[in-house]
Amino acid sequence: MDTAGRSPWSGSAGSAADPDALATIVYTSGTTGRPKGVMLSHRNILANAYSGLGTNPVYPNDLFLSFLPLSHILERTVGYYLPMMAGAAVAHARSISYLAEDLVQVRPTLLVSVPRVFEWVYNRLRDKLAHRPVARRLFESAVATGWHRFERAQGRAGWHPRLLAAPLLHALVAPKVMARLGGRVRFAISGGAALPEPVARTFIGLGLTPLQGYGLTEYGPVISVNRIHRNQPTSVGPPLPDTEVAISGEGELLVRGPSTMLGYWGLPEATADKIDSAGWLRTGDRASLEDGFIHITGRLKEIIVLANGEKVPPADMESAISMDPVFEQAVVFGESRPYLAALVVVDPEQWRQVVGERCAKPVQDVLADDYCQRLALERIGADLHEFPGYARVRRVAVCEEPWTIDNGLMTPSMKPKRQRILNHFSDKVSAVYAGHGSADNQEHASGLRAEGQPR
């Protein structure tokens, strides 16, 4: 604010600039439908960056490493305009494939990231420690002690004798892990998708603080973010200071504030459906508010309805499967089908370690190899053991090509484009249910009904 109380994006009497004029059109990623052109004004973007700057400290000597495309509004607002406001520097990664090298060379102090980067480091740590029991116990002890120290600092835990060992455990374990991220990261903003709790606990326990946030392109984009000294890793944080939130009767999160878009380009009906007459923006996400923190509980429309009427939210299942080092990517499907199935992309080396020499067919032919199919289902079953009984995957198909931004199967924030993936691999989707006639369908449907209660 200046001395007259004006915000830095409010313009002035002698300026021809209109803060509410159209600044950019950003197309949504199209994960759940046809992309729409989101019209954002100068005020929308600058208000969002300015509010974000007030949530966590960013200094002129900070260095960001930018690796998400600037066509993605999260990177543009938080990784471009916000550092400009703070006077910080931004280095640009060569590409996602070189990110591991660039992190070590650039040594950033702040990261604007998506969960997949943290999951990548986490899975490689697990793989490296899998056959080193002594190192694994030391690592787990360091993480558990670091997590307790974090919870105490947040006011959610008391003192414990094991905290005496925290400095030593941290010194023995954390620097080696943090070196993978350059060794200087103060905190990281994680957005675009949910950060799995085991991943968050691991990095927090090692001294790096991933601050989970949440937003929409239609809001320029940040709606909420955790703070360093007010951090609930299972939430997406409190809303930005100038952002109002509410929960509708259907459990949908509603948002209102200066970053609400002007509308969808050329789509007045879609705009009216998205923003009501009182200015509330419908997010499409189910949520709850607890002590000022927003907890996202699922998508309103991202629900699989099986043939027996059972409703299954797939996102958390996919996240759990992707946490397995064997499965790099996963999409669960089964709309109007008798049972759930999954398309997965495997890590070839990890897969060979699991199956050994027993799988005679190539990896993409797992459906045709009963032994490999059983092994894949056993692993997925273990990955989903904490889910209710209806969340059971009965068939698995393996995709031979990874889903990437370049082949159009991932969004710029590295979320799978569910419908496009299912269409692209329609032959595999069909093969999953091939040979399962009406009698089999009835058997699977009744079995799913019987298993529909939580375990």
Helices and strands as residue ranges (DSSP letters): E 22-27, E 37-41, H 42-53, E 63-66, H 73-76, I 77-81, H 82-86, E 89-92, G 96-98, H 99-106, E 110-113, H 115-129, H 133-153, G 161-165, H 166-178, G 179-181, E 187-190, H 197-205, E 209-215, G 217-219, E 222-225, E 244-247, E 252-256, E 263-264, H 268-274, E 281-290, E 293-299, E 304-305, E 311-312, H 315-322, E 327-333, E 340-346, H 348-355, G 363-368, H 370-383, E 393-398, H 418-424, H 426-433, H 438-450
